[in-house]
Amino acid sequence: MFYYKKLVISLTLTCSLGLVAEQSAAQAPAEARDTARDIPMHAVEGFFKLPEGLYFGEVLGIATNSKGHIFTYTRSGDTRLFEFDQFGNYVREIGVGLYGFEFAHKVRVDKDDNIWAVDEGSNQVIKFNPQGRVEMVLGYRPSAADGVLETFRGPGPDNPYLFARPTDVTWDTEGNIFVSDGYFNHRVVKYSPDGHYITQVGFGERGDEIDEFNTPHTIASDDFGNIYVGDRGNRRVKVYNSDLELLDMYENVGAPWEICISPGPHQYLFVSNSNSDSNPAASWETAGEVYKMELDGTVLGKFGHAGKGAGEFQTIHGLDCRNPNELYTAEISAWRVQKILLDPEFGN
């Protein structure tokens, strides 16, 4: 137990230290901030109903399935994965006591309603079937028998099957798996649907060159099989094809803590320029908004700002946009999730 507590403390400290390199740049306002139109929005208060005595803590990820059920991945005393129905009623907890749950980072749901949890503490990406049973594990949790690790930096980017604090997961149209191995290896790795390594992009060190990343923090895909990577430290969204060949970059919407792409036929890209979870005072004036964009990078509008009230955002770390006018946000610093309604007539 001492080993795991020490590991969690180390992860927290190194996460904070890693952000230092990003914060000075992150406090600059996004180029589109003053020109993008404001999208009318409304927060549905009291939507999520937890059982008495149960609390969210830091909410790192949120996702919905085809039935409208909502999954939240949280960390507090323990890392936990909750399911709610489409009305916000608590349904169940998935993965109670699971060895791969240590320090939550992201939850996603694929086209077949499988639930994927990305855990930066165990360095694993875990696939659950819709019934909540583990079907696949990518990565390896450091063993307690190896002793206390002051800082886990992993095996380096040349090892195709081991991560060093992964951040997110997505899939292309063929079911290939893409993992953003974000905090230390600064890469994106592609696997076959059954988990075999195919290729990767990124070189293991922070960098701002065209083929480099500075904390690839979030990843999503469109119906053409293109892969969108939120390169948070470099304040850009990079667009790749399924072979991880670079197609485009969007550099005008701030630091992408979270991105989400809505389903077709007309897909939208949402990018959250979140204020840092360390909450420097200057960040509230330059970050906190979410941008709604076309897939080609055209900014349609923005909504929200940093704050703790209903309809304000305190470090969005997870965003679900299955319905582009009915969003769910997961927030670290406010210890909550929100249901956000956007004006469906905006831009029409």
C-alpha positions in Angstrom: 0.0 0.0 0.0 2.9 2.4 0.8 4.2 1.9 -2.7 1.0 2.8 -4.4 0.3 5.8 -2.2 3.9 7.0 -2.9 3.3 6.5 -6.6 0.1 8.6 -6.6 1.9 11.4 -4.7 4.7 11.2 -7.2 2.2 11.3 -10.1 0.5 14.4 -8.7 3.8 16.2 -8.2 5.2 15.4 -11.6 1.9 16.4 -13.2 2.2 19.8 -11.5 5.9 20.2 -12.5 5.1 19.2 -16.0 2.5 22.0 -16.3 5.1 24.6 -15.3 6.6 24.4 -18.8 3.1 24.9 -20.3 1.6 27.6 -18.0 3.4 30.7 -19.3 2.3 30.0 -22.8 -1.1 28.8 -21.7 -1.9 32.1 -20.0 -1.8 33.8 -23.4 -5.3 34.2 -24.8 -6.3 32.1 -27.8 -6.3 34.0 -31.1 -10.0 33.2 -31.7 -11.1 34.3 -28.2 -12.0 37.9 -29.1 -13.4 37.2 -32.5 -15.5 34.1 -32.1 -19.2 34.6 -31.6 -20.7 33.6 -28.3 -23.0 30.5 -28.4 -26.1 30.8 -26.2 -26.0 28.0 -23.6 -27.7 26.8 -20.5 -26.6 24.5 -17.6 -29.1 21.9 -16.3 -28.6 22.1 -12.6 -29.1 19.0 -10.4 -29.1 16.6 -13.4 -26.7 14.0 -11.9 -28.0 12.2 -8.9 -25.5 10.3 -6.7 -26.5 8.0 -3.9 -26.3 9.5 -0.4 -22.8 9.6 0.9 -21.2 9.2 -2.6 -19.2 12.1 -4.1 -17.4 12.7 -7.4 -14.1 14.1 -6.4 -11.9 15.2 -9.3 -13.8 14.1 -12.5 -11.3 13.3 -15.2 -13.4 11.8 -17.9 -17.0 11.5 -19.2 -18.6 9.6 -22.1 -22.0 8.3 -23.3 -23.1 5.1 -25.0 -25.7 4.6 -27.7 -28.5 4.4 -25.1 -27.6 7.8 -23.6 -26.1 6.3 -20.5 -23.3 8.4 -19.1 -20.0 7.2 -17.7 -17.7 9.2 -15.4 -14.2 8.4 -14.4 -13.2 10.0 -11.1 -10.4 10.1 -8.6 -10.8 10.9 -4.9 -9.9 8.5 -2.2 -10.0 5.9 -4.9 -10.3 5.9 -8.7 -13.9 4.9 -9.6 -16.0 4.5 -12.8 -19.7 5.3 -12.4 -22.6 4.8 -14.8 -25.7 7.0 -14.9 -28.8 6.6 -17.1 -30.0 9.1 -19.6 -31.9 11.0 -16.9 -28.9 11.4 -14.6 -29.9 8.6 -12.2 -27.1 6.5 -10.7 -27.0 3.0 -12.2 -23.8 1.2 -11.0 -20.1 1.3 -10.4 -17.8 -0.6 -12.8 -14.5 -2.2 -12.0 -14.7 -2.1 -8.2 -11.3 -3.0 -6.8 -9.8 -3.4 -10.3 -6.0 -3.7 -10.3 -5.8 -1.4 -13.3 -7.5 1.5 -11.4 -5.0 3.8 -9.7 -5.1 7.4 -11.0 -8.0 8.1 -13.5 -7.4 10.1 -16.6 -10.0 9.4 -19.3 -13.1 7.3 -20.2 -14.4 6.8 -23.8 -17.1 4.6 -25.3 -16.6 3.0 -28.8 -19.1 2.3 -31.5 -20.0 -1.0 -30.0 -20.7 0.5 -26.6 -17.5 -1.0 -25.1 -16.1 1.3 -22.3 -12.4 2.2 -22.3 -10.7 3.6 -19.2 -7.3 5.3 -19.5 -5.4 5.2 -16.2 -2.2 7.2 -15.9 -1.4 5.7 -12.5 -1.4 2.1 -13.6 -0.1 3.0 -17.1 -2.9 0.9 -18.6 -5.7 1.3 -21.1 -8.6 -1.0 -20.1 -11.4 -2.2 -22.4 -14.7 -3.3 -20.7 -17.6 -4.8 -22.6 -21.0 -3.2 -22.2 -21.7 -5.6 -19.3 -18.7 -4.2 -17.4 -16.3 -7.2 -17.8 -12.6 -6.6 -18.8 -11.9 -7.7 -22.4 -8.5 -6.2 -23.1 -5.7 -4.4 -21.3 -2.9 -2.4 -23.0 0.1 -1.5 -21.0 1.6 -2.8 -17.7 1.2 -1.6 -14.1 4.6 -1.3 -12.3 4.9 -4.1 -9.7 5.1 -3.3 -6.0 7.8 -6.0 -5.9 10.1 -3.6 -7.8 10.2 -1.2 -4.9 9.2 2.4 -4.5 9.5 4.5 -7.6 10.2 8.2 -6.9 9.1 9.2 -10.4 7.8 6.7 -12.9 9.1 7.6 -16.4 8.5 4.3 -18.0 10.6 2.4 -20.5 10.8 5.1 -23.1 9.1 5.6 -26.4 10.8 2.7 -28.2 8.8 0.1 -26.3 5.6 -0.4 -28.3 3.5 -2.0 -25.5 4.5 0.0 -22.3 3.1 3.5 -21.5 4.4 6.3 -19.3 1.2 8.0 -18.0 -1.1 7.6 -21.0 -3.8 10.2 -21.5 -6.5 9.1 -24.0 -7.7 6.6 -26.6 -9.7 6.6 -29.8 -10.3 4.4 -32.9 -10.4 4.7 -36.6 -13.1 3.4 -39.0 -11.4 0.0 -39.1 -11.3 -0.4 -35.3 -7.6 0.3 -35.0 -6.7 1.7 -31.5 -4.9 5.0 -31.0 -3.4 5.8 -27.6 -1.9 9.2 -26.6 1.0 8.3 -24.4 1.2 11.8 -23.1 3.1 12.9 -20.1 6.6 11.3 -20.6 6.7 9.6 -24.0 5.0 12.4 -25.9 3.8 10.2 -28.6 0.7 8.6 -30.2 0.7 4.9 -30.8 -1.5 2.9 -33.2 -2.6 -0.7 -32.5 -4.7 -3.2 -34.4 -8.2 -4.0 -33.1 -6.7 -7.0 -31.2 -4.0 -4.9 -29.6 -0.9 -5.5 -31.9 1.5 -2.6 -32.4 1.4 -1.0 -35.8 3.2 2.4 -35.7 3.6 5.6 -33.7 4.4 9.3 -34.1 6.4 11.3 -31.5 10.0 10.9 -30.2 9.7 10.7 -26.4 10.9 14.2 -25.6 8.9 17.4 -25.4 9.3 19.5 -28.5 7.5 22.0 -30.8 8.7 20.8 -34.2 6.1 19.6 -36.6 6.6 15.9 -35.7 6.9 16.5 -32.0 4.5 16.9 -29.0 4.5 18.7 -25.7 2.0 16.6 -23.8 -0.5 15.0 -26.2 -3.4 15.2 -23.7 -6.5 14.3 -25.7 -7.4 12.4 -28.9 -10.5 11.9 -31.1 -11.4 10.6 -34.5 -13.8 11.5 -37.3 -15.9 9.4 -39.7 -13.2 9.5 -42.3 -10.7 7.8 -40.0 -8.7 10.9 -39.3 -7.1 11.3 -35.9 -7.1 14.6 -34.0 -4.6 15.1 -31.2 -4.7 17.9 -28.6 -1.1 18.9 -28.3 -1.7 20.8 -25.1 1.8 22.2 -24.3 2.2 23.4 -27.9 -1.3 25.0 -28.0 -2.4 23.2 -31.1 -4.7 20.5 -32.5 -2.9 18.2 -34.9 -4.8 16.3 -37.5 -3.5 13.0 -38.9 -4.7 10.3 -41.2 -5.1 6.7 -40.0 -1.4 6.1 -41.0 -0.4 8.9 -38.6 0.7 11.2 -41.5 0.1 14.8 -40.6 -2.6 16.6 -42.5 -3.2 19.9 -40.7 -2.8 21.9 -37.5 -5.1 24.3 -35.7 -3.3 26.8 -33.6 -5.8 29.5 -32.8 -8.0 28.0 -30.0 -5.6 27.9 -27.0 -4.4 24.9 -25.1 -6.5 21.8 -25.9 -7.1 20.1 -22.6 -9.9 18.2 -24.2 -11.3 17.7 -27.7 -14.5 15.9 -28.8 -16.0 15.1 -32.2 -19.7 14.7 -32.6 -21.2 11.9 -34.8 -22.3 12.5 -38.4 -23.8 13.3 -40.8 -22.4 16.7 -40.0 -19.6 16.4 -37.5 -18.3 19.2 -35.2 -15.0 19.5 -33.4 -15.2 20.9 -29.8 -12.0 22.1 -28.2 -11.7 23.1 -24.5 -9.1 25.8 -23.8 -9.3 24.9 -20.1 -7.8 27.0 -17.3 -5.1 25.1 -15.5 -6.1 22.9 -12.5 -3.4 24.7 -10.5 -5.6 27.8 -11.1 -3.1 30.7 -11.4 -5.0 33.9 -11.2 -4.1 35.0 -14.7 -5.6 31.8 -16.2 -9.2 32.9 -15.5 -8.8 35.9 -17.8 -7.3 34.0 -20.7 -8.9 30.5 -20.6 -11.9 28.5 -19.7 -14.0 28.7 -22.9 -14.9 25.9 -25.3 -14.8 26.3 -29.1 -17.2 24.7 -31.6 -15.5 24.2 -34.9 -15.9 22.6 -38.3 -13.6 19.7 -38.9 -11.5 21.9 -41.3 -10.6 24.2 -38.4 -13.2 26.9 -39.0 -14.3 28.4 -35.7 -18.1 28.7 -35.5 -18.3 30.1 -32.0 -17.4 29.7 -28.3 -19.2 29.3 -25.0 -18.4 29.4 -21.3 -15.6 30.9 -19.2 -13.6 30.0 -16.1 -15.6 29.9 -12.9 -17.3 27.7 -10.3 -21.0 28.7 -11.0 -23.5 26.8 -13.1 -22.5 27.1 -16.8 -19.0 28.1 -15.9 -16.1 25.7 -16.1 -13.3 24.9 -13.7 -10.8 23.0 -15.7 -12.7 20.8 -18.2 -10.8 17.5 -18.5 -13.6 15.5 -20.1 -16.2 16.4 -22.7 -18.9 14.3 -24.4 -20.6 15.6 -27.5 -22.5 12.7 -28.9 -25.4 15.2 -29.3 -23.6 18.4 -30.4 -26.3 20.5 -28.7 -26.4 18.5 -25.5 -22.9 18.3 -23.9 -21.5 16.8 -20.7 -18.4 18.2 -19.0 -16.1 16.7 -16.5 -14.3 19.2 -14.3 -11.2 18.7 -12.1 -11.2 21.7 -9.9 -14.9 22.0 -9.3 -15.3 18.3 -8.5 -18.4 18.0 -10.7 -20.0 17.1 -14.0 -22.4 19.3 -15.8 -25.0 18.9 -18.6 -24.8 21.8 -21.0 -27.4 22.7 -23.6 -26.4 24.8 -26.6 -28.7 26.8 -28.8 -29.7 24.4 -31.6 -30.4 27.3 -33.9 -26.9 28.8 -33.6 -25.1 28.9 -37.0 -28.1 27.5 -38.9 
